[in-house]
Amino acid sequence: MYLDQVENKKEDIILKKKLMQIKDDLNHPVKLQILNYLAEHKSASLGCVIKALRISSARGLKYINDLIRLGLVESHTDPPEYNINQAQYDRARSIFNDIIK
């Protein structure tokens, strides 16, 4: 019994660290603007995103890649567009409702 509790505690600590890293990654205004833009428009090219948010293509691509790494955005090659991973986005919103509106 005690060993199970220790293992669960280790898993809880790892999960909390991952969640804190995600929260740090999401706590950026431009990343949130990108998420909101994609959530509103369903899908968009990099050009549409950077034009709408008035950011550089390098910065836009970096932040979109960060959001892809977090599992919140998906990339498609034909045509080259990005969209919200709705299941992950909804999960993140429920966990981080203080950040993602």
C-alpha positions in Angstrom: 0.0 0.0 0.0 2.7 2.5 1.0 4.7 1.8 -2.2 1.7 2.5 -4.3 1.2 5.8 -2.5 4.9 6.7 -3.1 4.6 5.9 -6.8 1.4 7.9 -7.1 3.1 10.8 -5.3 6.1 10.6 -7.8 3.6 10.6 -10.7 1.7 13.6 -9.2 5.0 15.5 -8.9 5.9 14.8 -12.5 2.5 15.7 -13.7 2.5 19.0 -11.7 5.9 19.9 -13.1 4.6 19.3 -16.7 1.5 21.3 -16.0 3.5 24.2 -14.6 5.8 24.1 -17.7 2.7 24.2 -19.9 1.2 27.0 -17.9 4.5 29.0 -18.3 4.4 28.3 -22.0 0.8 29.4 -22.3 1.2 32.5 -20.1 2.3 34.6 -23.1 0.0 37.1 -24.7 1.0 36.4 -28.4 0.6 32.6 -27.9 -2.9 33.2 -26.4 -3.7 35.5 -29.3 -2.7 32.8 -31.8 -4.8 30.2 -29.9 -7.8 32.6 -29.9 -7.4 33.4 -33.6 -7.2 29.8 -34.6 -10.1 28.9 -32.3 -12.2 31.6 -34.0 -11.2 30.9 -37.6 -11.0 27.1 -37.3 -7.8 27.0 -39.5 -5.4 29.5 -41.0 -2.1 29.8 -42.8 0.9 31.3 -41.1 0.5 34.4 -43.3 -3.0 35.0 -42.1 -2.0 34.6 -38.5 1.0 36.9 -38.7 -0.9 39.5 -40.7 -3.9 39.5 -38.3 -1.7 39.7 -35.2 0.9 42.0 -36.7 3.9 39.9 -35.8 7.0 38.7 -37.7 6.9 35.4 -39.5 9.8 34.1 -37.5 8.0 35.0 -34.2 4.7 33.6 -35.4 6.3 30.3 -36.6 8.2 29.9 -33.3 5.1 30.4 -31.2 3.0 28.2 -33.4 5.6 25.5 -33.2 5.6 25.9 -29.4 1.8 25.4 -29.4 2.2 22.3 -31.7 4.7 20.9 -29.2 2.2 21.4 -26.4 -0.4 19.5 -28.6 -2.8 22.5 -28.8 -2.3 23.2 -32.5 -2.1 20.9 -35.4 -0.2 21.4 -38.7 -1.4 20.4 -42.2 0.7 20.5 -45.3 -1.9 20.5 -48.1 -2.8 23.3 -47.9 -0.3 24.5 -45.4 -2.5 25.6 -42.5 -2.8 25.3 -38.7 -5.8 24.6 -36.6 -6.7 24.0 -33.0 -6.5 20.4 -31.6 -9.9 20.8 -30.1 -9.7 17.9 -27.6 -6.3 19.2 -26.2 -7.5 22.8 -26.4 -10.6 22.0 -24.3 -8.6 20.1 -21.8 -6.1 22.9 -21.4 -9.0 25.4 -21.0 -10.5 23.3 -18.3 -7.2 23.1 -16.4 -5.9 26.6 -17.1 -9.2 28.5 -17.2 -7.5 31.4 -15.5 -5.3 31.9 -18.6 -7.2 30.6 -21.6 -10.6 32.3 -21.9 
